[in-house]
Amino acid sequence: KIVKDLTRVDPVISSGWAWLDDKLDGGFLANGRAMYIFAGLPNIGKSIVLGNIAQNMAKQGKNVLVLTLEMSEMMYAKRFCSSLSKIPIRQLKTDTQTLSKILNEMKQNPKQGRIYIKEFPPSTISPRQLGAFIKKLKNSGIRIDAICLDYLNLLTTTFGNSTYERVKHISEQ
């Protein structure tokens, strides 16, 4: 049984970076039965990495839900627009016609996945409430292939007396 399991190839979603896919045994598991945590010091670029992963997945035709408890929806949207259009973020407001054209072309591309961004204030939503929100999206007909959560520690829980216990409980939920 173990040999058969070891030879099975699980579907994956590429991160868009060969070096990371190599470490992940091909990419992120596509069956939704895994959680990947990117940890680091403040202001080291975790949100930028998550945003880039979301974009790389969307370029593969995957629909990605970006849940943010730290950065605003508009800041994420500006970063995505700048990256996808190659218009510097400072010039987005003065080059809206070009941006609109590029975004409309992407929207018409059936191979292009979608990125959905939803912001919640820090420490206002629990894992269970987040699950209900995701279920509501799915019930409305939106297919979600991957979820990027920025960031786990800002979900709320009443369980645990230490940061470790709270984050452990949130992760398990």
LUMTISE-60279 format. One line per field, with one value per atom (N, C-alpha, C): residue in one letter; atom name; x, y, z. Coordinates in nm, 3 decimals, m for minus. Layout:
REM LUMTISE-60279
aa	c(a/...);
at	c(CA/...);
x	c(X/...);
y	c(Y/...);
z	c(Z/...);
This chain:
REM LUMTISE-60279
aa	c(k/k/k/i/i/i/v/v/v/k/k/k/d/d/d/l/l/l/t/t/t/r/r/r/v/v/v/d/d/d/p/p/p/v/v/v/i/i/i/s/s/s/s/s/s/g/g/g/w/w/w/a/a/a/w/w/w/l/l/l/d/d/d/d/d/d/k/k/k/l/l/l/d/d/d/g/g/g/g/g/g/f/f/f/l/l/l/a/a/a/n/n/n/g/g/g/r/r/r/a/a/a/m/m/m/y/y/y/i/i/i/f/f/f/a/a/a/g/g/g/l/l/l/p/p/p/n/n/n/i/i/i/g/g/g/k/k/k/s/s/s/i/i/i/v/v/v/l/l/l/g/g/g/n/n/n/i/i/i/a/a/a/q/q/q/n/n/n/m/m/m/a/a/a/k/k/k/q/q/q/g/g/g/k/k/k/n/n/n/v/v/v/l/l/l/v/v/v/l/l/l/t/t/t/l/l/l/e/e/e/m/m/m/s/s/s/e/e/e/m/m/m/m/m/m/y/y/y/a/a/a/k/k/k/r/r/r/f/f/f/c/c/c/s/s/s/s/s/s/l/l/l/s/s/s/k/k/k/i/i/i/p/p/p/i/i/i/r/r/r/q/q/q/l/l/l/k/k/k/t/t/t/d/d/d/t/t/t/q/q/q/t/t/t/l/l/l/s/s/s/k/k/k/i/i/i/l/l/l/n/n/n/e/e/e/m/m/m/k/k/k/q/q/q/n/n/n/p/p/p/k/k/k/q/q/q/g/g/g/r/r/r/i/i/i/y/y/y/i/i/i/k/k/k/e/e/e/f/f/f/p/p/p/p/p/p/s/s/s/t/t/t/i/i/i/s/s/s/p/p/p/r/r/r/q/q/q/l/l/l/g/g/g/a/a/a/f/f/f/i/i/i/k/k/k/k/k/k/l/l/l/k/k/k/n/n/n/s/s/s/g/g/g/i/i/i/r/r/r/i/i/i/d/d/d/a/a/a/i/i/i/c/c/c/l/l/l/d/d/d/y/y/y/l/l/l/n/n/n/l/l/l/l/l/l/t/t/t/t/t/t/t/t/t/f/f/f/g/g/g/n/n/n/s/s/s/t/t/t/y/y/y/e/e/e/r/r/r/v/v/v/k/k/k/h/h/h/i/i/i/s/s/s/e/e/e/q/q/q);
at	c(N/CA/C/N/CA/C/N/CA/C/N/CA/C/N/CA/C/N/CA/C/N/CA/C/N/CA/C/N/CA/C/N/CA/C/N/CA/C/N/CA/C/N/CA/C/N/CA/C/N/CA/C/N/CA/C/N/CA/C/N/CA/C/N/CA/C/N/CA/C/N/CA/C/N/CA/C/N/CA/C/N/CA/C/N/CA/C/N/CA/C/N/CA/C/N/CA/C/N/CA/C/N/CA/C/N/CA/C/N/CA/C/N/CA/C/N/CA/C/N/CA/C/N/CA/C/N/CA/C/N/CA/C/N/CA/C/N/CA/C/N/CA/C/N/CA/C/N/CA/C/N/CA/C/N/CA/C/N/CA/C/N/CA/C/N/CA/C/N/CA/C/N/CA/C/N/CA/C/N/CA/C/N/CA/C/N/CA/C/N/CA/C/N/CA/C/N/CA/C/N/CA/C/N/CA/C/N/CA/C/N/CA/C/N/CA/C/N/CA/C/N/CA/C/N/CA/C/N/CA/C/N/CA/C/N/CA/C/N/CA/C/N/CA/C/N/CA/C/N/CA/C/N/CA/C/N/CA/C/N/CA/C/N/CA/C/N/CA/C/N/CA/C/N/CA/C/N/CA/C/N/CA/C/N/CA/C/N/CA/C/N/CA/C/N/CA/C/N/CA/C/N/CA/C/N/CA/C/N/CA/C/N/CA/C/N/CA/C/N/CA/C/N/CA/C/N/CA/C/N/CA/C/N/CA/C/N/CA/C/N/CA/C/N/CA/C/N/CA/C/N/CA/C/N/CA/C/N/CA/C/N/CA/C/N/CA/C/N/CA/C/N/CA/C/N/CA/C/N/CA/C/N/CA/C/N/CA/C/N/CA/C/N/CA/C/N/CA/C/N/CA/C/N/CA/C/N/CA/C/N/CA/C/N/CA/C/N/CA/C/N/CA/C/N/CA/C/N/CA/C/N/CA/C/N/CA/C/N/CA/C/N/CA/C/N/CA/C/N/CA/C/N/CA/C/N/CA/C/N/CA/C/N/CA/C/N/CA/C/N/CA/C/N/CA/C/N/CA/C/N/CA/C/N/CA/C/N/CA/C/N/CA/C/N/CA/C/N/CA/C/N/CA/C/N/CA/C/N/CA/C/N/CA/C/N/CA/C/N/CA/C/N/CA/C/N/CA/C/N/CA/C/N/CA/C/N/CA/C/N/CA/C/N/CA/C/N/CA/C/N/CA/C/N/CA/C/N/CA/C/N/CA/C/N/CA/C/N/CA/C/N/CA/C/N/CA/C/N/CA/C/N/CA/C/N/CA/C/N/CA/C/N/CA/C/N/CA/C/N/CA/C/N/CA/C);
x	c(0.083/0.000/0.088/0.195/0.283/0.355/0.396/0.464/0.369/0.245/0.147/0.127/0.119/0.101/0.222/0.341/0.463/0.477/0.417/0.429/0.314/0.216/0.104/0.153/0.111/0.148/0.029/0.046/m0.059/m0.053/m0.169/m0.169/m0.119/m0.041/0.015/m0.011/0.000/m0.005/0.133/0.195/0.329/0.326/0.431/0.447/0.490/0.538/0.593/0.744/0.800/0.944/0.996/1.085/1.138/1.205/1.280/1.351/1.255/1.139/1.041/0.964/0.925/0.856/0.941/1.072/1.162/1.156/1.152/1.144/1.007/0.903/0.766/0.730/0.828/0.805/0.712/0.735/0.661/0.573/0.534/0.447/0.352/0.256/0.157/0.055/0.020/m0.080/m0.211/m0.267/m0.388/m0.516/m0.506/m0.628/m0.677/m0.612/m0.659/m0.631/m0.542/m0.516/m0.379/m0.339/m0.210/m0.214/m0.131/m0.116/0.033/0.067/0.206/0.217/0.313/0.328/0.462/0.457/0.578/0.595/0.703/0.728/0.855/0.858/0.977/0.959/1.065/1.063/0.970/0.923/0.840/0.915/0.840/0.891/1.000/0.994/1.093/1.042/0.909/0.854/0.757/0.702/0.610/0.486/0.431/0.312/0.344/0.461/0.503/0.517/0.575/0.589/0.451/0.359/0.224/0.155/0.169/0.109/0.164/0.295/0.357/0.311/0.299/0.249/0.106/0.023/m0.116/m0.119/m0.036/m0.031/0.018/0.120/0.173/0.069/m0.010/m0.116/m0.226/m0.262/m0.365/m0.320/m0.192/m0.140/m0.153/m0.167/m0.186/m0.335/m0.421/m0.564/m0.632/m0.562/m0.618/m0.684/m0.793/m0.859/m0.805/m0.756/m0.689/m0.763/m0.789/m0.849/m0.737/m0.717/m0.619/m0.697/m0.675/m0.740/m0.637/m0.666/m0.569/m0.625/m0.549/m0.584/m0.483/m0.398/m0.292/m0.296/m0.284/m0.277/m0.416/m0.446/m0.579/m0.598/m0.725/m0.759/m0.702/m0.715/m0.668/m0.517/m0.443/m0.298/m0.260/m0.326/m0.301/m0.337/m0.454/m0.499/m0.400/m0.350/m0.252/m0.124/m0.079/0.042/0.020/m0.096/m0.126/m0.133/m0.203/m0.217/m0.083/0.002/0.134/0.217/0.215/0.295/0.245/0.115/0.058/0.068/0.057/0.058/0.197/0.289/0.426/0.426/0.317/0.311/0.356/0.458/0.501/0.384/0.382/0.268/0.240/0.344/0.326/0.258/0.263/0.206/0.068/0.018/m0.112/m0.222/m0.226/m0.334/m0.329/m0.212/m0.202/m0.210/m0.211/m0.215/m0.331/m0.446/m0.562/m0.617/m0.602/m0.651/m0.573/m0.442/m0.359/m0.391/m0.404/m0.435/m0.570/m0.671/m0.804/m0.797/m0.722/m0.708/m0.642/m0.534/m0.463/m0.552/m0.622/m0.708/m0.825/m0.881/m0.990/m0.941/m0.821/m0.763/m0.743/m0.694/m0.674/m0.807/m0.908/m1.040/m1.100/m1.069/m1.121/m1.045/m0.928/m0.845/m0.900/m0.953/m1.012/m0.910/m0.782/m0.677/m0.630/m0.671/m0.628/m0.720/m0.662/m0.740/m0.772/m0.848/m0.889/m0.825/m0.803/m0.757/m0.867/m0.918/m1.019/m0.950/m0.972/m0.908/m1.017/m1.001/m1.094/m1.015/m1.046/m0.979/m1.071/m1.012/m1.080/m0.990/m1.047/m0.962/m0.891/m0.772/m0.698/m0.779/m0.768/m0.828/m0.979/m1.047/m1.193/m1.264/m1.189/m1.253/m1.181/m1.261/m1.207/m1.192/m1.117/m1.106/m1.244/m1.333/m1.468/m1.545/m1.536/m1.603/m1.539/m1.409/m1.339/m1.386/m1.401/m1.452/m1.592/m1.676/m1.812/m1.807/m1.716/m1.701/m1.660/m1.564/m1.517/m1.629/m1.706/m1.819/m1.923/m1.946/m2.041/m1.993/m1.864/m1.809/m1.832/m1.799/m1.815/m1.961/m2.051/m2.194/m2.247/m2.178/m2.219/m2.165/m2.093/m2.045/m1.900/m1.831/m1.689/m1.605/m1.526/m1.436/m1.305/m1.264/m1.139/m1.042/m0.927/m0.825/m0.720/m0.697/m0.595/m0.632/m0.587/m0.611/m0.477/m0.454/m0.337/m0.388/m0.345/m0.390/m0.275/m0.297/m0.196/m0.254/m0.239/m0.163/m0.226/m0.188/m0.248/m0.258/m0.152/m0.148/m0.254/m0.311/m0.409/m0.553/m0.573/m0.706/m0.731/m0.857/m0.889/m0.931/m0.900/m0.942/m0.948/m1.036/m1.043/m0.967/m0.911/m0.841/m0.693/m0.636/m0.491/m0.449/m0.344/m0.291/m0.163/m0.108/0.015/m0.001/0.088/0.084/0.097/0.185/0.203/0.071/0.003/m0.122/m0.231/m0.239/m0.341/m0.315/m0.191/m0.158/m0.174/m0.138/m0.158/m0.307/m0.390/m0.534/m0.589/m0.549/m0.593/m0.553/m0.428/m0.378/m0.458/m0.490/m0.567/m0.708/m0.765/m0.899/m0.900);
y	c(m0.120/0.000/0.126/0.124/0.240/0.263/0.156/0.169/0.231/0.186/0.243/0.391/0.425/0.564/0.648/0.594/0.667/0.693/0.609/0.626/0.710/0.742/0.826/0.969/1.032/1.171/1.259/1.340/1.431/1.557/1.610/1.734/1.851/1.937/2.052/2.180/2.291/2.423/2.483/2.521/2.578/2.713/2.738/2.868/2.973/2.926/3.016/3.030/2.969/2.972/2.830/2.793/2.656/2.617/2.708/2.677/2.641/2.711/2.682/2.554/2.539/2.416/2.293/2.305/2.194/2.157/2.257/2.233/2.176/2.208/2.163/2.034/1.967/1.842/1.866/1.974/2.003/2.126/2.167/2.283/2.262/2.352/2.344/2.235/2.150/2.047/2.111/2.060/2.119/2.064/1.960/1.899/1.965/2.071/2.146/2.081/1.987/1.917/1.953/2.078/2.121/2.268/2.307/2.447/2.478/2.587/2.629/2.763/2.774/2.896/2.959/3.087/3.164/3.256/3.238/3.315/3.396/3.509/3.592/3.716/3.790/3.913/4.016/4.115/4.221/4.293/4.333/4.411/4.339/4.208/4.132/4.097/4.110/4.088/3.971/3.925/3.811/3.842/3.961/3.998/4.007/4.055/4.063/3.923/3.831/3.693/3.631/3.648/3.594/3.653/3.783/3.847/3.791/3.770/3.714/3.571/3.493/3.356/3.359/3.447/3.459/3.493/3.588/3.625/3.510/3.440/3.327/3.218/3.194/3.095/3.140/3.267/3.320/3.310/3.330/3.317/3.175/3.078/2.938/2.903/3.003/2.978/2.943/2.961/2.929/3.053/3.032/3.140/3.141/3.257/3.271/3.373/3.335/3.426/3.476/3.608/3.670/3.732/3.679/3.729/3.808/3.935/4.018/4.073/4.058/4.115/4.222/4.255/4.352/4.468/4.437/4.539/4.557/4.677/4.702/4.634/4.611/4.554/4.641/4.772/4.862/4.858/4.841/4.833/4.705/4.594/4.470/4.490/4.550/4.570/4.658/4.762/4.848/4.771/4.690/4.610/4.513/4.446/4.352/4.426/4.538/4.614/4.661/4.709/4.756/4.641/4.530/4.415/4.360/4.344/4.285/4.377/4.507/4.603/4.656/4.636/4.690/4.843/4.900/5.044/5.065/5.148/5.172/5.216/5.169/5.195/5.345/5.427/5.572/5.633/5.563/5.616/5.559/5.468/5.407/5.511/5.609/5.708/5.799/5.812/5.898/5.818/5.686/5.602/5.502/5.551/5.463/5.407/5.479/5.427/5.302/5.309/5.192/5.077/5.108/5.006/4.940/5.019/4.965/4.873/4.913/4.832/4.698/4.701/4.578/4.487/4.543/4.462/4.401/4.476/4.423/4.309/4.323/4.215/4.089/4.107/3.993/3.928/4.010/3.960/3.875/3.910/3.837/3.708/3.694/3.576/3.459/3.356/3.244/3.161/3.177/3.102/3.172/3.297/3.377/3.351/3.314/3.297/3.433/3.431/3.554/3.561/3.683/3.707/3.785/3.727/3.792/3.838/3.962/4.018/4.055/4.011/4.048/4.086/4.205/4.257/4.243/4.199/4.199/4.274/4.355/4.421/4.317/4.349/4.254/4.208/4.081/4.021/4.037/4.040/4.053/3.931/3.836/3.720/3.592/3.493/3.365/3.271/3.162/3.063/3.010/2.989/2.940/3.043/3.170/3.275/3.288/3.272/3.276/3.161/3.043/2.928/2.953/3.019/3.051/3.149/3.246/3.341/3.270/3.179/3.105/3.018/2.955/2.872/2.957/3.078/3.170/3.205/3.230/3.259/3.141/3.021/2.900/2.879/2.902/2.885/2.987/3.099/3.200/3.169/3.056/3.014/3.047/3.104/3.137/3.015/2.970/2.857/2.911/2.858/2.898/2.779/2.801/2.697/2.707/2.828/2.849/2.971/2.969/3.080/3.126/3.257/3.317/3.403/3.373/3.444/3.527/3.657/3.750/3.825/3.790/3.676/3.604/3.480/3.384/3.436/3.499/3.546/3.651/3.713/3.819/3.769/3.638/3.582/3.583/3.579/3.586/3.449/3.428/3.308/3.339/3.272/3.288/3.177/3.085/2.970/3.001/2.960/2.971/3.088/3.065/3.168/3.232/3.175/3.229/3.243/3.318/3.333/3.197/3.112/2.979/2.903/2.899/2.824/2.881/3.014/3.076/3.045/3.059/3.033/2.884/2.798/2.654/2.623/2.681/2.659/2.712/2.832/2.890/2.800/2.753/2.666/2.538/2.480/2.356/2.378/2.494/2.524/2.541);
z	c(0.000/0.000/0.000/0.080/0.086/m0.047/m0.114/m0.243/m0.345/m0.346/m0.438/m0.409/m0.280/m0.242/m0.282/m0.265/m0.298/m0.448/m0.529/m0.674/m0.732/m0.649/m0.695/m0.713/m0.818/m0.844/m0.807/m0.703/m0.662/m0.747/m0.788/m0.865/m0.779/m0.842/m0.771/m0.850/m0.780/m0.842/m0.824/m0.932/m0.927/m0.856/m0.780/m0.716/m0.818/m0.931/m1.031/m1.020/m0.917/m0.896/m0.888/m0.978/m0.983/m0.852/m0.791/m0.668/m0.555/m0.547/m0.443/m0.475/m0.602/m0.642/m0.613/m0.632/m0.602/m0.454/m0.368/m0.223/m0.184/m0.262/m0.233/m0.306/m0.361/m0.435/m0.555/m0.625/m0.747/m0.741/m0.623/m0.606/m0.489/m0.476/m0.370/m0.405/m0.309/m0.336/m0.380/m0.487/m0.545/m0.484/m0.404/m0.351/m0.222/m0.179/m0.064/0.070/0.074/0.200/0.257/0.240/0.292/0.327/0.423/0.459/0.458/0.394/0.385/0.457/0.547/0.626/0.593/0.557/0.532/0.653/0.726/0.847/0.831/0.897/0.893/0.979/0.993/1.069/1.003/1.080/1.020/0.907/0.806/0.693/0.614/0.610/0.533/0.393/0.371/0.238/0.226/0.338/0.333/0.248/0.264/0.186/0.037/0.004/m0.136/m0.194/m0.118/m0.164/m0.186/m0.089/m0.105/m0.227/m0.247/m0.364/m0.494/m0.498/m0.618/m0.643/m0.536/m0.552/m0.606/m0.552/m0.600/m0.749/m0.791/m0.932/m1.019/m0.973/m1.050/m1.066/m0.963/m0.972/m1.069/m1.063/m1.153/m1.299/m1.324/m1.460/m1.512/m1.420/m1.457/m1.469/m1.461/m1.472/m1.340/m1.230/m1.099/m1.039/m0.968/m0.895/m0.753/m0.711/m0.582/m0.497/m0.374/m0.277/m0.186/m0.186/m0.098/0.018/0.136/0.257/0.334/0.362/0.430/0.560/0.664/0.794/0.832/0.738/0.767/0.666/0.541/0.437/0.376/0.329/0.273/0.138/0.105/m0.027/m0.138/m0.123/m0.229/m0.245/m0.136/m0.149/m0.224/m0.189/m0.263/m0.410/m0.436/m0.573/m0.651/m0.588/m0.655/m0.688/m0.593/m0.618/m0.733/m0.733/m0.842/m0.975/m0.976/m1.101/m1.154/m1.064/m1.105/m1.161/m1.093/m1.136/m1.269/m1.281/m1.402/m1.523/m1.500/m1.611/m1.642/m1.549/m1.559/m1.548/m1.499/m1.473/m1.328/m1.305/m1.167/m1.080/m0.956/m0.867/m0.852/m0.855/m0.842/m0.964/m1.080/m1.203/m1.235/m1.153/m1.182/m1.197/m1.107/m1.109/m1.231/m1.293/m1.411/m1.542/m1.532/m1.652/m1.644/m1.602/m1.582/m1.712/m1.823/m1.951/m1.992/m1.981/m2.014/m1.921/m1.793/m1.694/m1.725/m1.755/m1.788/m1.909/m2.010/m2.130/m2.098/m2.022/m1.986/m1.903/m1.804/m1.718/m1.796/m1.890/m1.973/m2.062/m2.116/m2.197/m2.113/m1.992/m1.902/m1.867/m1.845/m1.808/m1.920/m2.045/m2.161/m2.188/m2.127/m2.150/m2.069/m2.135/m2.061/m1.984/m2.017/m1.948/m1.821/m1.805/m1.691/m1.572/m1.459/m1.337/m1.277/m1.172/m1.104/m0.967/m0.922/m0.786/m0.715/m0.608/m0.525/m0.397/m0.359/m0.240/m0.140/m0.017/0.089/0.212/0.263/0.383/0.504/0.614/0.743/0.841/0.929/1.029/1.117/1.166/1.249/1.371/1.403/1.522/1.531/1.416/1.417/1.362/1.308/1.246/1.290/1.321/1.367/1.248/1.265/1.156/1.112/1.206/1.173/1.088/1.126/1.048/0.909/0.903/0.775/0.687/0.747/0.673/0.619/0.698/0.653/0.536/0.542/0.432/0.303/0.314/0.197/0.141/0.228/0.184/0.112/0.162/0.097/m0.044/m0.060/m0.193/m0.286/m0.239/m0.321/m0.357/m0.261/m0.288/m0.388/m0.402/m0.500/m0.640/m0.653/m0.784/m0.812/m0.715/m0.733/m0.698/m0.794/m0.772/m0.714/m0.601/m0.538/m0.544/m0.608/m0.619/m0.509/m0.459/m0.357/m0.274/m0.149/m0.057/m0.003/m0.008/0.055/0.170/0.290/0.410/0.465/0.475/0.524/0.646/0.768/0.806/0.922/0.940/1.032/1.175/1.225/1.364/1.394/1.291/1.314/1.314/1.296/1.319/1.469/1.508/1.650/1.704/1.829/1.900/2.048/2.118/2.263/2.333/2.255/2.311/2.326/2.437/2.455/2.540/2.620/2.710/2.657/2.551/2.495/2.344/2.284/2.138/2.071/2.123/2.064/2.067/2.181/2.194/2.102/2.093/2.007/1.859/1.815/1.674/1.643/1.737/1.719/1.702/1.785/1.776/1.643/1.605/1.478/1.362/1.363/1.255/1.248/1.360/1.362/1.312/1.337/1.290/1.140);
